[in-house]
Amino acid sequence: MTAHNFLLFDYEDNGNCCVYYRESCRRYCFQKSGSGFILYVCSRDGEPDYEVALPHKYAELCSTRTYIGQELHSYLRELS
């Protein structure tokens, strides 16, 4: 399963090292893992549930309002 290219920024959670996005009625999050991030589909409770592949246009997804958002932005720029 692959996340679509139309993820919209939702919010950042510095405490849990997550940046959340939404697409229609589904929520996704990038969660810090070692020196990178993993993209998850979230459960109905908003918790990371299972891993999915990165969307093709992920560089446009980033928010840089907090430390974790800046770290995610840097990580995704390195991948492109």
N, C-alpha and C positions, 0 to 999 in steps of 0.2 A: 504494500500500500504506500502511496506517495501523497504527501501533503500538496495541496494545490498552490498555485502561484499567487493567490489572492488573499493571503493571510493579512489581517489587520492587527496592528498593535493593540494590546489590551492593557497590560500593566507589568511592572517589574517587581520582583520580590528578592531584594538583596539578601535577606536572612536565609532563604533557601536556595540562593544562587540560581534563580529561574527568571526567564523573560517569557511572558504569556502573550499569545496571539489568538485570534478567533477567525473562524470562517463559517458563515451562516450560523448554525447551532452547534458547531463543534469547536472546542478549545484545544490549542496546542501549547507546548512550552519547550523552550530550549533550557536544558538544565546542565549546569557545569559538571564536567566529568573529567578529572585529571587535568590535562592541559587544553582540553577542548570542550565541546558541548554536544549533547545528544538531543535530537528533536523527538518529543513524545506527543502522542494523543493523550488528552487528559480524560480522566473518569468524570462521571456526573458530579462528583464532589470537588472537581478541580485539581485533583492530584495527578501527577504523571502516571500513565497507565501502561502504555506499550510504545516501543520505539518505531519510528517511521523514517523513510529516506528524506533527505533534505530536498526542498523544492529547487527547481532550476534557477529561479530569480530570487535567491535568498538575500542578496546584498541589500535589497531595498526594504527588508523587513525590520531592520534594526532601529531601536530607539537608543539614544545615548544620554538619557536623563540621569542615570545612576551609574555607579561603578560597574555593576554586573552588565548593564546595557552597553557600556563602553567596551568592556571585555569581550562581549559577544560580537560587537561590531568589528573589533580588531581580528577576532578569530575568523569570522566569515570573509573579511577582506583578504586574509591570507589564503583562503581556499579558492578564491576566484582568480 
